[in-house]
């Protein structure tokens, strides 16, 4: 039984070193393999940590305690499960929740102020530049009011339809009257 524990300990340690060196490659190769809908804790790092803890606990219990082989196996399994839970709740879940993205949704652009870069005709398309968190983004635009809009004009995004921003000219004077 001790050889199984040693195999788990050494295998987990090797996985940890290899994943440290080649982590992104392994993540890409194993992407989706351990992911089941609704089961987030079957990540490779959680499983490897659990197996390593199981092996280490098994060796310690076999060598340094007087528990029987079955009791040592059960305790090792419980320690491995506890280690998996610790890794998941202390590392995986907080990291997943803190993931930062500079992406945006097209629907989020409604109400944003932009500048026309290519004139928008009455019926047709031009381009509008919108400032978002990650910088500037340029999108196809059409006139919401079916009026031509010149390049350089400030506009507000009224609607997003089929990937096209429907814009209207931004009138500063209207805001002063309100």
QUIURPE-V54226 format. One record per residue. PHI is phi in whole degrees, -180 to 180 (NA if undefined). Layout:
BEGIN
phi
PHI
PHI
END
This chain:
BEGIN
phi
NA
-64
-67
-66
-61
-62
-61
-66
-64
-68
-61
-67
-66
-64
-60
-63
-67
-65
-70
-68
-80
-118
-57
-67
-66
-64
-60
-68
-71
-94
-61
89
-68
-100
-99
-115
-57
84
-119
-87
-86
-93
-87
-56
-66
-71
-64
-65
-64
-65
-66
-64
-64
-59
-63
-64
-65
-62
-64
-62
-69
-68
-82
-115
-135
-106
-76
-70
-62
-67
-64
-64
-64
-65
-63
-64
-62
-64
-67
-63
-66
-63
-65
-62
-65
-63
-62
-65
-79
-95
-126
-65
-64
-63
-68
-66
-74
-98
-61
-108
-130
-99
-75
-141
-97
-60
-65
-71
-78
-59
92
-77
-96
-142
-131
-73
-102
-125
-51
-103
-78
-55
-125
152
-130
-136
-132
-129
-105
-116
-88
-122
-56
-89
136
-103
-133
-111
-134
-69
-133
-131
-80
-67
-94
58
-121
-68
-127
-78
-62
91
-73
-83
-134
-117
-79
-91
-155
-124
-129
51
81
-108
-84
-94
-120
-131
-62
-87
-112
-63
-66
-62
-69
-69
-79
-81
END
